[in-house]
Amino acid sequence: MPGMPIHGYLVLSAILFVIGLAGVLVRRSPLVMLMSIELMWGAAALLFLTFARQWGTMAGHVFSFLIIVVGAAEAAIGLALIVLIFRTRDAADVDDVRALRG
């Protein structure tokens, strides 16, 4: 594999995943949490593409495409929920999800 060796991609993927995990665990804003989850999805896609290139198979590309599709659907649903919370309250917080009941 020309370019960066495989361990470089693995380290980059792990760093991106840890940054995303820290964003989910530390921040209380739903928008920041949503972006952090997307960062974690991107790290997983990078990992799949790395192993697909290493092994010379297309399965990693298929899984990466599915990750992108699921991430887009997640972003659309998450942003819709955030807009719904903003309509009922002035500020959105993760604890405000209880406000969506009936």
Backbone atoms as SQL, in Angstrom:
CREATE TABLE atoms (id INTEGER PRIMARY KEY, chain TEXT, resi INTEGER, resn TEXT, atom TEXT, x REAL, y REAL, z REAL);
INSERT INTO atoms VALUES
  (1, 'A', 1, 'MET', 'N', 0.846, -1.163, 0.000),
  (2, 'A', 1, 'MET', 'CA', 0.000, 0.000, 0.000),
  (3, 'A', 1, 'MET', 'C', 0.898, 1.234, 0.000),
  (4, 'A', 2, 'PRO', 'N', 0.846, 2.018, -1.055),
  (5, 'A', 2, 'PRO', 'CA', 1.690, 3.209, -1.096),
  (6, 'A', 2, 'PRO', 'C', 1.159, 4.297, -0.168),
  (7, 'A', 3, 'GLY', 'N', 2.043, 5.185, 0.206),
  (8, 'A', 3, 'GLY', 'CA', 1.638, 6.269, 1.086),
  (9, 'A', 3, 'GLY', 'C', 1.869, 5.910, 2.543),
  (10, 'A', 4, 'MET', 'N', 0.968, 6.326, 3.361),
  (11, 'A', 4, 'MET', 'CA', 1.069, 6.117, 4.796),
  (12, 'A', 4, 'MET', 'C', 0.885, 4.631, 5.141),
  (13, 'A', 5, 'PRO', 'N', 1.676, 4.097, 6.072),
  (14, 'A', 5, 'PRO', 'CA', 1.485, 2.695, 6.455),
  (15, 'A', 5, 'PRO', 'C', 0.169, 2.505, 7.200),
  (16, 'A', 6, 'ILE', 'N', -0.258, 1.257, 7.298),
  (17, 'A', 6, 'ILE', 'CA', -1.574, 0.956, 7.859),
  (18, 'A', 6, 'ILE', 'C', -1.701, 1.401, 9.307),
  (19, 'A', 7, 'HIS', 'N', -0.642, 1.325, 10.079),
  (20, 'A', 7, 'HIS', 'CA', -0.758, 1.716, 11.491),
  (21, 'A', 7, 'HIS', 'C', -1.031, 3.204, 11.640),
  (22, 'A', 8, 'GLY', 'N', -0.629, 4.006, 10.679),
  (23, 'A', 8, 'GLY', 'CA', -0.946, 5.436, 10.715),
  (24, 'A', 8, 'GLY', 'C', -2.448, 5.678, 10.587),
  (25, 'A', 9, 'TYR', 'N', -3.091, 4.941, 9.686),
  (26, 'A', 9, 'TYR', 'CA', -4.534, 5.056, 9.530),
  (27, 'A', 9, 'TYR', 'C', -5.263, 4.540, 10.768),
  (28, 'A', 10, 'LEU', 'N', -4.743, 3.469, 11.357),
  (29, 'A', 10, 'LEU', 'CA', -5.367, 2.925, 12.566),
  (30, 'A', 10, 'LEU', 'C', -5.273, 3.913, 13.726),
  (31, 'A', 11, 'VAL', 'N', -4.114, 4.541, 13.863),
  (32, 'A', 11, 'VAL', 'CA', -3.933, 5.531, 14.929),
  (33, 'A', 11, 'VAL', 'C', -4.844, 6.738, 14.686),
  (34, 'A', 12, 'LEU', 'N', -4.911, 7.216, 13.448),
  (35, 'A', 12, 'LEU', 'CA', -5.781, 8.349, 13.124),
  (36, 'A', 12, 'LEU', 'C', -7.238, 8.011, 13.410),
  (37, 'A', 13, 'SER', 'N', -7.664, 6.815, 13.030),
  (38, 'A', 13, 'SER', 'CA', -9.036, 6.393, 13.294),
  (39, 'A', 13, 'SER', 'C', -9.313, 6.315, 14.790),
  (40, 'A', 14, 'ALA', 'N', -8.367, 5.790, 15.557),
  (41, 'A', 14, 'ALA', 'CA', -8.549, 5.692, 17.009),
  (42, 'A', 14, 'ALA', 'C', -8.608, 7.078, 17.644),
  (43, 'A', 15, 'ILE', 'N', -7.768, 7.996, 17.187),
  (44, 'A', 15, 'ILE', 'CA', -7.773, 9.360, 17.731),
  (45, 'A', 15, 'ILE', 'C', -9.107, 10.052, 17.431),
  (46, 'A', 16, 'LEU', 'N', -9.595, 9.915, 16.200),
  (47, 'A', 16, 'LEU', 'CA', -10.879, 10.520, 15.848),
  (48, 'A', 16, 'LEU', 'C', -12.015, 9.924, 16.670),
  (49, 'A', 17, 'PHE', 'N', -11.979, 8.611, 16.883),
  (50, 'A', 17, 'PHE', 'CA', -13.019, 7.963, 17.663),
  (51, 'A', 17, 'PHE', 'C', -12.994, 8.438, 19.119),
  (52, 'A', 18, 'VAL', 'N', -11.814, 8.560, 19.692),
  (53, 'A', 18, 'VAL', 'CA', -11.701, 9.010, 21.085),
  (54, 'A', 18, 'VAL', 'C', -12.153, 10.463, 21.226),
  (55, 'A', 19, 'ILE', 'N', -11.832, 11.311, 20.253),
  (56, 'A', 19, 'ILE', 'CA', -12.305, 12.694, 20.290),
  (57, 'A', 19, 'ILE', 'C', -13.831, 12.732, 20.239),
  (58, 'A', 20, 'GLY', 'N', -14.418, 11.909, 19.360),
  (59, 'A', 20, 'GLY', 'CA', -15.875, 11.848, 19.284),
  (60, 'A', 20, 'GLY', 'C', -16.497, 11.319, 20.561),
  (61, 'A', 21, 'LEU', 'N', -15.887, 10.295, 21.150),
  (62, 'A', 21, 'LEU', 'CA', -16.400, 9.731, 22.399),
  (63, 'A', 21, 'LEU', 'C', -16.318, 10.751, 23.529),
  (64, 'A', 22, 'ALA', 'N', -15.230, 11.496, 23.586),
  (65, 'A', 22, 'ALA', 'CA', -15.096, 12.539, 24.607),
  (66, 'A', 22, 'ALA', 'C', -16.143, 13.627, 24.406),
  (67, 'A', 23, 'GLY', 'N', -16.439, 13.956, 23.162),
  (68, 'A', 23, 'GLY', 'CA', -17.468, 14.960, 22.893),
  (69, 'A', 23, 'GLY', 'C', -18.844, 14.510, 23.331),
  (70, 'A', 24, 'VAL', 'N', -19.141, 13.227, 23.174),
  (71, 'A', 24, 'VAL', 'CA', -20.438, 12.710, 23.599),
  (72, 'A', 24, 'VAL', 'C', -20.530, 12.675, 25.121),
  (73, 'A', 25, 'LEU', 'N', -19.457, 12.277, 25.769),
  (74, 'A', 25, 'LEU', 'CA', -19.496, 12.120, 27.224),
  (75, 'A', 25, 'LEU', 'C', -19.399, 13.437, 27.979),
  (76, 'A', 26, 'VAL', 'N', -18.705, 14.427, 27.428),
  (77, 'A', 26, 'VAL', 'CA', -18.434, 15.661, 28.159),
  (78, 'A', 26, 'VAL', 'C', -19.487, 16.731, 27.888),
  (79, 'A', 27, 'ARG', 'N', -19.886, 16.898, 26.658),
  (80, 'A', 27, 'ARG', 'CA', -20.767, 18.006, 26.289),
  (81, 'A', 27, 'ARG', 'C', -22.231, 17.664, 26.547),
  (82, 'A', 28, 'ARG', 'N', -23.043, 18.672, 26.846),
  (83, 'A', 28, 'ARG', 'CA', -24.469, 18.484, 27.105),
  (84, 'A', 28, 'ARG', 'C', -25.333, 19.024, 25.970),
  (85, 'A', 29, 'SER', 'N', -24.747, 19.694, 25.019),
  (86, 'A', 29, 'SER', 'CA', -25.506, 20.229, 23.898),
  (87, 'A', 29, 'SER', 'C', -25.815, 19.111, 22.904),
  (88, 'A', 30, 'PRO', 'N', -27.077, 18.956, 22.509),
  (89, 'A', 30, 'PRO', 'CA', -27.411, 17.877, 21.578),
  (90, 'A', 30, 'PRO', 'C', -26.752, 18.047, 20.212),
  (91, 'A', 31, 'LEU', 'N', -26.539, 19.269, 19.782),
  (92, 'A', 31, 'LEU', 'CA', -25.902, 19.494, 18.484),
  (93, 'A', 31, 'LEU', 'C', -24.440, 19.052, 18.509),
  (94, 'A', 32, 'VAL', 'N', -23.733, 19.371, 19.587),
  (95, 'A', 32, 'VAL', 'CA', -22.330, 18.945, 19.722),
  (96, 'A', 32, 'VAL', 'C', -22.255, 17.429, 19.868),
  (97, 'A', 33, 'MET', 'N', -23.198, 16.863, 20.596),
  (98, 'A', 33, 'MET', 'CA', -23.228, 15.404, 20.725),
  (99, 'A', 33, 'MET', 'C', -23.475, 14.737, 19.376),
  (100, 'A', 34, 'LEU', 'N', -24.356, 15.316, 18.571),
  (101, 'A', 34, 'LEU', 'CA', -24.634, 14.780, 17.241),
  (102, 'A', 34, 'LEU', 'C', -23.395, 14.855, 16.353),
  (103, 'A', 35, 'MET', 'N', -22.668, 15.967, 16.418),
  (104, 'A', 35, 'MET', 'CA', -21.436, 16.093, 15.636),
  (105, 'A', 35, 'MET', 'C', -20.373, 15.102, 16.118),
  (106, 'A', 36, 'SER', 'N', -20.335, 14.864, 17.411),
  (107, 'A', 36, 'SER', 'CA', -19.364, 13.911, 17.958),
  (108, 'A', 36, 'SER', 'C', -19.679, 12.491, 17.501),
  (109, 'A', 37, 'ILE', 'N', -20.953, 12.162, 17.459),
  (110, 'A', 37, 'ILE', 'CA', -21.345, 10.837, 16.966),
  (111, 'A', 37, 'ILE', 'C', -20.983, 10.699, 15.494),
  (112, 'A', 38, 'GLU', 'N', -21.173, 11.761, 14.723),
  (113, 'A', 38, 'GLU', 'CA', -20.781, 11.720, 13.307),
  (114, 'A', 38, 'GLU', 'C', -19.269, 11.531, 13.165),
  (115, 'A', 39, 'LEU', 'N', -18.504, 12.123, 14.068),
  (116, 'A', 39, 'LEU', 'CA', -17.052, 11.933, 14.047),
  (117, 'A', 39, 'LEU', 'C', -16.691, 10.484, 14.334),
  (118, 'A', 40, 'MET', 'N', -17.427, 9.868, 15.233),
  (119, 'A', 40, 'MET', 'CA', -17.189, 8.458, 15.534),
  (120, 'A', 40, 'MET', 'C', -17.569, 7.573, 14.342),
  (121, 'A', 41, 'TRP', 'N', -18.663, 7.901, 13.653),
  (122, 'A', 41, 'TRP', 'CA', -19.032, 7.169, 12.431),
  (123, 'A', 41, 'TRP', 'C', -17.931, 7.307, 11.372),
  (124, 'A', 42, 'GLY', 'N', -17.384, 8.514, 11.239),
  (125, 'A', 42, 'GLY', 'CA', -16.308, 8.743, 10.265),
  (126, 'A', 42, 'GLY', 'C', -15.058, 7.949, 10.593),
  (127, 'A', 43, 'ALA', 'N', -14.744, 7.823, 11.880),
  (128, 'A', 43, 'ALA', 'CA', -13.587, 7.021, 12.289),
  (129, 'A', 43, 'ALA', 'C', -13.796, 5.553, 11.931),
  (130, 'A', 44, 'ALA', 'N', -15.017, 5.070, 12.127),
  (131, 'A', 44, 'ALA', 'CA', -15.312, 3.675, 11.765),
  (132, 'A', 44, 'ALA', 'C', -15.227, 3.477, 10.251),
  (133, 'A', 45, 'ALA', 'N', -15.711, 4.443, 9.484),
  (134, 'A', 45, 'ALA', 'CA', -15.633, 4.344, 8.022),
  (135, 'A', 45, 'ALA', 'C', -14.183, 4.343, 7.556),
  (136, 'A', 46, 'LEU', 'N', -13.348, 5.179, 8.167),
  (137, 'A', 46, 'LEU', 'CA', -11.924, 5.200, 7.829),
  (138, 'A', 46, 'LEU', 'C', -11.277, 3.851, 8.124),
  (139, 'A', 47, 'LEU', 'N', -11.654, 3.245, 9.224),
  (140, 'A', 47, 'LEU', 'CA', -11.114, 1.937, 9.580),
  (141, 'A', 47, 'LEU', 'C', -11.528, 0.879, 8.567),
  (142, 'A', 48, 'PHE', 'N', -12.806, 0.882, 8.167),
  (143, 'A', 48, 'PHE', 'CA', -13.269, -0.069, 7.156),
  (144, 'A', 48, 'PHE', 'C', -12.533, 0.130, 5.832),
  (145, 'A', 49, 'LEU', 'N', -12.340, 1.381, 5.418),
  (146, 'A', 49, 'LEU', 'CA', -11.642, 1.644, 4.165),
  (147, 'A', 49, 'LEU', 'C', -10.167, 1.243, 4.243),
  (148, 'A', 50, 'THR', 'N', -9.560, 1.411, 5.408),
  (149, 'A', 50, 'THR', 'CA', -8.165, 1.007, 5.577),
  (150, 'A', 50, 'THR', 'C', -8.004, -0.485, 5.390),
  (151, 'A', 51, 'PHE', 'N', -8.863, -1.258, 6.045),
  (152, 'A', 51, 'PHE', 'CA', -8.757, -2.709, 5.902),
  (153, 'A', 51, 'PHE', 'C', -9.189, -3.194, 4.527),
  (154, 'A', 52, 'ALA', 'N', -10.113, -2.490, 3.887),
  (155, 'A', 52, 'ALA', 'CA', -10.500, -2.853, 2.525),
  (156, 'A', 52, 'ALA', 'C', -9.336, -2.671, 1.565),
  (157, 'A', 53, 'ARG', 'N', -8.591, -1.610, 1.750),
  (158, 'A', 53, 'ARG', 'CA', -7.443, -1.378, 0.878),
  (159, 'A', 53, 'ARG', 'C', -6.314, -2.363, 1.180),
  (160, 'A', 54, 'GLN', 'N', -6.151, -2.694, 2.455),
  (161, 'A', 54, 'GLN', 'CA', -5.099, -3.625, 2.849),
  (162, 'A', 54, 'GLN', 'C', -5.363, -5.021, 2.290),
  (163, 'A', 55, 'TRP', 'N', -6.619, -5.464, 2.375),
  (164, 'A', 55, 'TRP', 'CA', -6.948, -6.822, 1.948),
  (165, 'A', 55, 'TRP', 'C', -7.365, -6.892, 0.485),
  (166, 'A', 56, 'GLY', 'N', -7.540, -5.773, -0.178),
  (167, 'A', 56, 'GLY', 'CA', -7.894, -5.758, -1.588),
  (168, 'A', 56, 'GLY', 'C', -9.311, -6.226, -1.862),
  (169, 'A', 57, 'THR', 'N', -10.242, -5.922, -0.982),
  (170, 'A', 57, 'THR', 'CA', -11.631, -6.326, -1.150),
  (171, 'A', 57, 'THR', 'C', -12.530, -5.094, -1.191),
  (172, 'A', 58, 'MET', 'N', -13.718, -5.269, -1.703),
  (173, 'A', 58, 'MET', 'CA', -14.668, -4.161, -1.802),
  (174, 'A', 58, 'MET', 'C', -15.637, -4.110, -0.620),
  (175, 'A', 59, 'ALA', 'N', -15.573, -5.072, 0.279),
  (176, 'A', 59, 'ALA', 'CA', -16.515, -5.125, 1.399),
  (177, 'A', 59, 'ALA', 'C', -16.385, -3.887, 2.285),
  (178, 'A', 60, 'GLY', 'N', -15.192, -3.421, 2.502),
  (179, 'A', 60, 'GLY', 'CA', -14.999, -2.225, 3.317),
  (180, 'A', 60, 'GLY', 'C', -15.625, -0.992, 2.690),
  (181, 'A', 61, 'HIS', 'N', -15.592, -0.908, 1.364),
  (182, 'A', 61, 'HIS', 'CA', -16.215, 0.214, 0.676),
  (183, 'A', 61, 'HIS', 'C', -17.731, 0.181, 0.837),
  (184, 'A', 62, 'VAL', 'N', -18.296, -1.021, 0.780),
  (185, 'A', 62, 'VAL', 'CA', -19.739, -1.168, 0.960),
  (186, 'A', 62, 'VAL', 'C', -20.139, -0.764, 2.375),
  (187, 'A', 63, 'PHE', 'N', -19.382, -1.237, 3.366),
  (188, 'A', 63, 'PHE', 'CA', -19.689, -0.877, 4.746),
  (189, 'A', 63, 'PHE', 'C', -19.518, 0.624, 4.981),
  (190, 'A', 64, 'SER', 'N', -18.518, 1.221, 4.377),
  (191, 'A', 64, 'SER', 'CA', -18.316, 2.667, 4.526),
  (192, 'A', 64, 'SER', 'C', -19.470, 3.446, 3.907),
  (193, 'A', 65, 'PHE', 'N', -19.947, 2.975, 2.770),
  (194, 'A', 65, 'PHE', 'CA', -21.115, 3.615, 2.151),
  (195, 'A', 65, 'PHE', 'C', -22.338, 3.511, 3.062),
  (196, 'A', 66, 'LEU', 'N', -22.532, 2.343, 3.668),
  (197, 'A', 66, 'LEU', 'CA', -23.652, 2.172, 4.593),
  (198, 'A', 66, 'LEU', 'C', -23.506, 3.067, 5.821),
  (199, 'A', 67, 'ILE', 'N', -22.278, 3.246, 6.298),
  (200, 'A', 67, 'ILE', 'CA', -22.044, 4.141, 7.430),
  (201, 'A', 67, 'ILE', 'C', -22.419, 5.568, 7.058),
  (202, 'A', 68, 'ILE', 'N', -22.079, 5.998, 5.850),
  (203, 'A', 68, 'ILE', 'CA', -22.419, 7.350, 5.407),
  (204, 'A', 68, 'ILE', 'C', -23.933, 7.515, 5.307),
  (205, 'A', 69, 'VAL', 'N', -24.626, 6.492, 4.798),
  (206, 'A', 69, 'VAL', 'CA', -26.088, 6.558, 4.668),
  (207, 'A', 69, 'VAL', 'C', -26.744, 6.615, 6.046),
  (208, 'A', 70, 'VAL', 'N', -26.303, 5.755, 6.962),
  (209, 'A', 70, 'VAL', 'CA', -26.877, 5.750, 8.308),
  (210, 'A', 70, 'VAL', 'C', -26.563, 7.068, 9.019),
  (211, 'A', 71, 'GLY', 'N', -25.355, 7.597, 8.831),
  (212, 'A', 71, 'GLY', 'CA', -24.998, 8.874, 9.433),
  (213, 'A', 71, 'GLY', 'C', -25.859, 10.016, 8.923),
  (214, 'A', 72, 'ALA', 'N', -26.177, 10.007, 7.635),
  (215, 'A', 72, 'ALA', 'CA', -27.039, 11.057, 7.085),
  (216, 'A', 72, 'ALA', 'C', -28.455, 10.950, 7.641),
  (217, 'A', 73, 'ALA', 'N', -28.967, 9.730, 7.753),
  (218, 'A', 73, 'ALA', 'CA', -30.302, 9.542, 8.331),
  (219, 'A', 73, 'ALA', 'C', -30.322, 9.952, 9.804),
  (220, 'A', 74, 'GLU', 'N', -29.268, 9.598, 10.514),
  (221, 'A', 74, 'GLU', 'CA', -29.168, 9.973, 11.925),
  (222, 'A', 74, 'GLU', 'C', -29.124, 11.492, 12.081),
  (223, 'A', 75, 'ALA', 'N', -28.384, 12.155, 11.225),
  (224, 'A', 75, 'ALA', 'CA', -28.290, 13.612, 11.301),
  (225, 'A', 75, 'ALA', 'C', -29.642, 14.254, 11.013),
  (226, 'A', 76, 'ALA', 'N', -30.374, 13.740, 10.043),
  (227, 'A', 76, 'ALA', 'CA', -31.679, 14.313, 9.715),
  (228, 'A', 76, 'ALA', 'C', -32.660, 14.138, 10.871),
  (229, 'A', 77, 'ILE', 'N', -32.708, 12.954, 11.453),
  (230, 'A', 77, 'ILE', 'CA', -33.628, 12.710, 12.561),
  (231, 'A', 77, 'ILE', 'C', -33.190, 13.490, 13.802),
  (232, 'A', 78, 'GLY', 'N', -31.892, 13.507, 14.075),
  (233, 'A', 78, 'GLY', 'CA', -31.391, 14.241, 15.237),
  (234, 'A', 78, 'GLY', 'C', -31.652, 15.727, 15.133),
  (235, 'A', 79, 'LEU', 'N', -31.424, 16.302, 13.954),
  (236, 'A', 79, 'LEU', 'CA', -31.683, 17.738, 13.782),
  (237, 'A', 79, 'LEU', 'C', -33.172, 18.044, 13.884),
  (238, 'A', 80, 'ALA', 'N', -34.023, 17.130, 13.405),
  (239, 'A', 80, 'ALA', 'CA', -35.464, 17.331, 13.546),
  (240, 'A', 80, 'ALA', 'C', -35.871, 17.342, 15.020),
  (241, 'A', 81, 'LEU', 'N', -35.284, 16.456, 15.819),
  (242, 'A', 81, 'LEU', 'CA', -35.582, 16.443, 17.248),
  (243, 'A', 81, 'LEU', 'C', -35.081, 17.708, 17.942),
  (244, 'A', 82, 'ILE', 'N', -33.907, 18.173, 17.545),
  (245, 'A', 82, 'ILE', 'CA', -33.366, 19.398, 18.138),
  (246, 'A', 82, 'ILE', 'C', -34.248, 20.595, 17.802),
  (247, 'A', 83, 'VAL', 'N', -34.735, 20.681, 16.573),
  (248, 'A', 83, 'VAL', 'CA', -35.637, 21.768, 16.184),
  (249, 'A', 83, 'VAL', 'C', -36.935, 21.673, 16.983),
  (250, 'A', 84, 'LEU', 'N', -37.437, 20.459, 17.195),
  (251, 'A', 84, 'LEU', 'CA', -38.658, 20.280, 17.980),
  (252, 'A', 84, 'LEU', 'C', -38.460, 20.742, 19.420),
  (253, 'A', 85, 'ILE', 'N', -37.295, 20.460, 19.992),
  (254, 'A', 85, 'ILE', 'CA', -37.010, 20.919, 21.351),
  (255, 'A', 85, 'ILE', 'C', -36.896, 22.441, 21.388),
  (256, 'A', 86, 'PHE', 'N', -36.255, 23.042, 20.379),
  (257, 'A', 86, 'PHE', 'CA', -36.116, 24.499, 20.343),
  (258, 'A', 86, 'PHE', 'C', -37.468, 25.196, 20.207),
  (259, 'A', 87, 'ARG', 'N', -38.422, 24.545, 19.555),
  (260, 'A', 87, 'ARG', 'CA', -39.739, 25.154, 19.416),
  (261, 'A', 87, 'ARG', 'C', -40.483, 25.201, 20.739),
  (262, 'A', 88, 'THR', 'N', -40.261, 24.207, 21.589),
  (263, 'A', 88, 'THR', 'CA', -40.981, 24.182, 22.858),
  (264, 'A', 88, 'THR', 'C', -40.243, 24.934, 23.954),
  (265, 'A', 89, 'ARG', 'N', -38.930, 25.068, 23.841),
  (266, 'A', 89, 'ARG', 'CA', -38.133, 25.749, 24.867),
  (267, 'A', 89, 'ARG', 'C', -37.172, 26.724, 24.193),
  (268, 'A', 90, 'ASP', 'N', -36.573, 27.590, 24.992),
  (269, 'A', 90, 'ASP', 'CA', -35.626, 28.559, 24.444),
  (270, 'A', 90, 'ASP', 'C', -34.252, 27.961, 24.215),
  (271, 'A', 91, 'ALA', 'N', -33.884, 26.953, 24.983),
  (272, 'A', 91, 'ALA', 'CA', -32.565, 26.334, 24.858),
  (273, 'A', 91, 'ALA', 'C', -32.729, 24.826, 24.805),
  (274, 'A', 92, 'ALA', 'N', -31.839, 24.182, 24.098),
  (275, 'A', 92, 'ALA', 'CA', -31.886, 22.728, 23.994),
  (276, 'A', 92, 'ALA', 'C', -30.801, 22.130, 24.875),
  (277, 'A', 93, 'ASP', 'N', -31.196, 21.172, 25.661),
  (278, 'A', 93, 'ASP', 'CA', -30.273, 20.428, 26.512),
  (279, 'A', 93, 'ASP', 'C', -30.659, 18.966, 26.401),
  (280, 'A', 94, 'VAL', 'N', -29.722, 18.094, 26.650),
  (281, 'A', 94, 'VAL', 'CA', -29.993, 16.668, 26.531),
  (282, 'A', 94, 'VAL', 'C', -31.073, 16.242, 27.516),
  (283, 'A', 95, 'ASP', 'N', -31.144, 16.904, 28.639),
  (284, 'A', 95, 'ASP', 'CA', -32.152, 16.559, 29.643),
  (285, 'A', 95, 'ASP', 'C', -33.543, 17.021, 29.239),
  (286, 'A', 96, 'ASP', 'N', -33.663, 17.844, 28.205),
  (287, 'A', 96, 'ASP', 'CA', -34.966, 18.339, 27.758),
  (288, 'A', 96, 'ASP', 'C', -35.722, 17.339, 26.902),
  (289, 'A', 97, 'VAL', 'N', -35.190, 16.169, 26.700),
  (290, 'A', 97, 'VAL', 'CA', -35.866, 15.164, 25.873),
  (291, 'A', 97, 'VAL', 'C', -37.174, 14.736, 26.541),
  (292, 'A', 98, 'ARG', 'N', -37.234, 14.830, 27.856),
  (293, 'A', 98, 'ARG', 'CA', -38.472, 14.506, 28.571),
  (294, 'A', 98, 'ARG', 'C', -39.611, 15.424, 28.158),
  (295, 'A', 99, 'ALA', 'N', -39.303, 16.594, 27.631),
  (296, 'A', 99, 'ALA', 'CA', -40.343, 17.544, 27.214),
  (297, 'A', 99, 'ALA', 'C', -41.087, 17.076, 25.971),
  (298, 'A', 100, 'LEU', 'N', -40.573, 16.086, 25.266),
  (299, 'A', 100, 'LEU', 'CA', -41.207, 15.611, 24.038),
  (300, 'A', 100, 'LEU', 'C', -42.365, 14.656, 24.320),
  (301, 'A', 101, 'ARG', 'N', -42.516, 14.199, 25.551),
  (302, 'A', 101, 'ARG', 'CA', -43.638, 13.309, 25.881),
  (303, 'A', 101, 'ARG', 'C', -44.939, 14.097, 25.845),
  (304, 'A', 102, 'GLY', 'N', -45.926, 13.553, 25.136),
  (305, 'A', 102, 'GLY', 'CA', -47.276, 14.053, 25.075),
  (306, 'A', 102, 'GLY', 'C', -47.421, 15.456, 25.348);
